[in-house]
């Protein structure tokens, strides 16, 4: 988990889920059993600009995933 940028880049290939954000962004979520703190979810908010283009808005660790968010995709 110390290599957070690589975790963020590989998130799209990993097991996880994509949730709908509040302002048109998408939230990619993956659970990690070990982090520097404890077991956490890595949440990466990103915006798609085109079919093959987009950018990361922010990334953060969370204790749980919002159950009220619409799930767009799960692997």
C-alpha positions in Angstrom: 0.0 0.0 0.0 3.0 2.3 0.3 3.0 2.6 -3.5 -0.4 4.4 -3.7 0.1 5.7 -7.3 0.5 2.2 -8.7 -2.5 1.1 -6.7 -4.6 3.9 -8.3 -3.3 3.0 -11.8 -4.1 -0.7 -11.4 -7.5 -0.1 -9.8 -9.3 -0.2 -13.2 -7.9 -3.7 -13.8 -8.6 -5.1 -10.3 -11.6 -6.6 -8.6 -13.8 -3.8 -7.3 -16.8 -1.7 -8.2 -17.6 1.7 -9.8 -20.2 3.9 -8.2 -21.9 7.0 -9.5 -20.7 10.3 -8.0 -22.6 13.4 -7.2 -21.3 15.7 -9.9 -20.9 13.4 -13.0 -17.7 11.8 -11.7 -17.3 8.1 -11.1 -15.9 6.4 -8.0 -13.7 3.4 -8.4 -13.6 1.4 -5.2 -11.4 -1.5 -4.1 -11.0 -3.2 -0.7 -7.5 -3.6 0.8 -7.0 -5.9 3.8 -3.7 -4.2 4.8 -3.0 -0.5 4.7 -0.8 1.6 7.0 -3.8 2.1 9.2 -6.1 -1.0 9.0 -8.3 -2.6 6.4 -9.7 0.2 4.2 -11.3 0.9 0.9 -9.4 2.8 -1.7 -11.8 5.2 -3.5 -10.6 7.0 -6.6 -12.8 9.7 -8.0 -12.4 10.2 -11.7 -14.0 12.0 -14.6 -14.4 10.6 -18.1 -13.9 13.2 -20.8 -14.3 10.8 -23.8 -14.6 7.1 -24.5 -10.8 6.6 -24.0 -9.9 9.7 -22.0 -10.3 10.9 -18.5 -8.5 12.1 -15.4 -8.3 11.4 -11.6 -9.9 14.0 -9.4 -8.8 12.7 -6.1 -8.1 9.4 -4.2 -8.7 8.6 -0.5 -9.0 5.7 2.0 -12.4 5.1 3.5 -13.7 2.8 6.3 -16.8 1.8 4.3 -18.5 2.4 1.0 -21.7 4.5 0.8 -24.5 2.0 0.3 -26.9 4.6 -1.1 -24.8 5.3 -4.2 -25.8 3.8 -7.5 -23.5 0.9 -8.5 -22.6 1.2 -12.2 -20.2 -1.7 -12.4 -18.9 -4.6 -10.3 -16.2 -7.2 -11.0 
